[in-house]
Amino acid sequence: MMLDAVGTTGVDSTLRSLRAQLGPGQPPEWPSPLFGGPVASIPSWTGDASDAAHRRSDDLDRRRQVIADAHRAIAPIVQDAAQTAMSARSRLDAVIHSWQADKAALAPVAATPSGWVSVVRTGALRVSEASAIVHQTHADFAALAERVRKVTAELPTSTGVVQAVDFTRGPLAESPPPHNPPDPINDVIAEATDLDGNRVVLRRGYYDAATDQGFGWDDFAQSTGEQRQRNARL
């Protein structure tokens, strides 16, 4: 009597299903990205804006270091996960191989009552062994996930959104455009989003040297340039 005819296909199917839970292929390698270094300060830039920018840069450097430390801390956890998966697959494959050997050994007596009992008991034993391996692997991965959560709990968080300024019309000329035709004072030169999620735009604007009045990029660029010239004459 063929063993498939006496119900061993149920054991085969169960073992295949348990094996599928452990997945195929090789575990991925943990990448080694570069997190960059501190941004060099500009010695010639001083004042309140410079101080604020340096404080923010220092804060970003600290956050970058925390992220880099977390990445390094997770690397051995990923290695443990890979070893756990490979070990579980190897042990479960050994159980499946043993079941195939059991079927071959019991085939001659499978048609007898005692032989049938041996087939059923052996199949149940192999399913039990395979189930124990899968259950233990699930528990091992749950413990590994908890280790990852403990590491990531130390990562910095932010409720705001920070975006790099996008200069849509650069590079900008150092001198203002001619006044005839009129300056496009409402043209958007750059856009950004502040820490509260508000959209901030920098417009072309204008600058009147006679009144020292204006707004936007032209006001900033020209008034700053004239201030530098005044300082140079002092």
C-alpha atoms as one frame of an Amber mdcrd trajectory, in Angstrom:
protein
   0.000   0.000   0.000   1.308   3.447  -0.894   1.915   5.665   2.117   0.164
   8.592   0.396  -2.995   6.512   0.441  -2.966   6.190   4.214  -2.842   9.880
   5.083   0.851  10.841   5.064   0.059  13.648   2.636  -1.423  15.544   5.589
   1.919  15.385   7.399   3.766  16.424   4.249   1.478  19.416   3.774   1.812
  20.510   7.407   5.598  20.322   7.313   5.691  22.347   4.084   3.455  24.985
   5.631   5.634  25.241   8.741   8.761  25.481   6.612   7.235  28.278   4.535
   6.836  30.380   7.691  10.625  30.568   7.963  10.974  31.996   4.457  13.470
  31.318   1.656  16.739  32.910   0.606  19.588  34.540   2.459  18.988  37.240
   5.104  19.896  40.749   3.890  23.139  42.420   4.888  22.919  45.349   7.298
  24.025  48.465   5.359  26.790  50.790   6.532  25.681  54.286   5.515  27.663
  57.459   6.101  25.932  59.988   8.340  28.229  62.883   7.458  30.128  65.221
   9.717  29.569  68.630  11.296  28.968  71.574   9.013  31.895  73.986   9.095
  31.021  77.414  10.447  31.709  80.636   8.549  34.019  82.817  10.681  32.981
  86.015   8.915  29.289  85.482   9.726  28.416  86.923  13.120  25.359  88.220
  14.907  22.075  86.842  16.203  21.261  84.919  13.022  24.715  83.331  13.053
  24.365  82.336  16.712  20.934  80.806  16.051  22.242  78.909  13.018  25.204
  77.578  15.017  22.900  76.395  17.802  20.697  74.600  15.302  23.735  73.103
  13.586  25.067  71.826  16.916  21.661  70.319  17.682  21.580  68.592  14.291
  25.088  67.242  14.903  23.944  65.744  18.218  20.913  64.186  16.536  23.072
  62.799  13.748  25.347  61.164  16.321  22.383  59.618  18.142  21.094  58.151
  14.868  24.553  56.804  13.986  24.869  55.198  17.432  21.438  53.601  17.055
  22.383  52.229  13.640  25.514  50.641  15.100  23.523  49.227  18.037  21.018
  47.548  15.732  23.699  45.889  13.572  24.341  42.974  16.009  20.582  42.514
  16.438  20.246  42.068  12.682  23.093  39.552  12.777  21.339  37.623  15.557
  18.139  37.633  13.511  19.953  36.222  10.491  21.554  33.479  12.586  18.198
  32.675  14.206  16.525  32.302  10.819  19.302  30.169   9.329  19.458  27.894
  12.377  15.684  27.396  12.425  15.616  26.565   8.721  18.434  24.054   9.122
  16.731  22.300  12.039  13.351  22.203  10.317  14.910  20.871   7.106  16.466
  18.097   9.217  13.005  17.207  10.576  11.573  17.057   7.051  14.486  14.892
   5.931  13.903  12.571   8.894  10.217  12.281   7.966  11.136  11.276   4.427
  13.450   8.599   5.849  10.683   7.455   8.221   8.265   6.988   5.340  10.781
   4.953   3.392  11.487   2.729   6.419   7.811   2.196   7.286   6.550   1.667
   3.751   6.897  -2.163   3.865   4.682  -2.448   6.993   2.332   0.500   6.406
  -0.508  -1.792   5.291  -0.547  -3.658   8.626  -2.406  -2.357  11.673   0.794
  -2.011  13.703   2.609  -0.452  10.777  -0.202   2.082  10.272  -0.025   3.022
  13.967   3.727   3.554  13.640   3.222   5.811  10.599   0.626   7.934  12.421
   2.735   8.233  15.578   5.905   9.064  13.646   4.111  11.676  11.539   2.660
  13.292  14.662   6.130  13.333  16.250   7.690  15.064  13.233   4.892  17.662
  13.102   5.350  18.294  16.819   9.096  18.761  16.384   8.620  21.135  13.455
   5.931  23.131  15.280   8.212  23.551  18.302  10.968  24.926  16.078   8.640
  27.455  14.443   7.096  28.551  17.748  10.522  29.030  19.313  11.666  31.013
  16.273   8.639  33.299  16.576   9.505  33.894  20.235  13.149  34.584  19.348
  12.138  37.152  16.733   9.751  38.809  19.184  12.643  39.221  21.623  14.829
  40.655  18.849  12.077  43.111  17.898  11.896  44.268  21.516  15.638  44.958
  21.457  15.146  47.087  18.349  12.293  49.003  20.023  14.499  49.799  23.010
  17.177  51.216  20.717  14.789  53.254  18.565  13.044  54.639  21.659  16.171
  56.741  22.238  16.017  58.347  18.793  15.208  62.084  18.644  11.729  63.031
  17.532  10.280  66.226  16.143   6.726  67.479  15.769   7.737  69.950  13.067
   8.855  69.654   9.503  12.183  70.976   8.249  12.954  71.333   4.572  16.004
  72.623   2.797  15.513  75.951   1.080  14.806  75.436  -2.604  16.355  78.227
  -4.689  14.158  78.100  -7.749  15.758  81.057  -9.541  19.445  80.836  -8.602
  22.205  81.597  -8.912  21.139  85.101  -7.939  22.813  88.162  -9.375  24.740
  90.353  -6.951  23.296  93.565  -8.355  19.569  94.398  -8.561  17.834  94.233
 -11.948  17.223  97.475 -13.850  14.228  99.529 -12.800  12.944  99.810 -16.352
  10.989  97.607 -16.731   9.905  97.554 -13.049  11.427  94.955 -10.732   9.411
  91.721 -10.451   9.113  92.323  -6.713   6.624  89.511  -6.109   8.636  86.780
  -7.814   9.328  83.901  -5.399  13.064  83.314  -5.095  12.995  80.462  -2.565
  10.571  78.434  -0.464  10.925  76.569   2.842   8.832  75.125   5.653   9.450
  76.215   9.238   9.423  74.005  12.349   5.699  74.604  12.830   4.909  73.388
   9.323   4.221  76.874   7.940   5.176  77.660   4.342   7.723  80.476   4.123
   8.569  82.241   0.872  11.374  84.626  -0.007  10.306  87.106  -2.680  12.478
  89.227  -4.958  11.305  92.444  -3.262  13.142  95.718  -3.743  15.614  98.075
  -2.096  15.705 101.870  -2.251  19.161 103.118  -1.311  17.927 106.707  -0.910
  15.460 105.814   1.829  17.182 102.601   2.958  13.796 100.883   2.722  12.635
  97.707   1.065  11.832  94.055   1.618  12.719  90.582   0.373  15.940  89.354
  -1.192  16.937  92.634  -2.829  16.533  94.459   0.480  18.650  91.887   2.288
  21.346  91.638  -0.387  21.707  95.372  -1.073  21.406  96.657   2.487  23.888
  94.033   3.674  26.273  94.999   0.877  26.061  98.678   1.696  26.603  97.937
   5.383  29.754  96.008   4.489  30.973  98.941   2.431  30.312 101.369   5.324
  32.165  99.067   7.702  35.085  98.892   5.300  35.354 102.678   5.240  35.455
 102.895   9.072
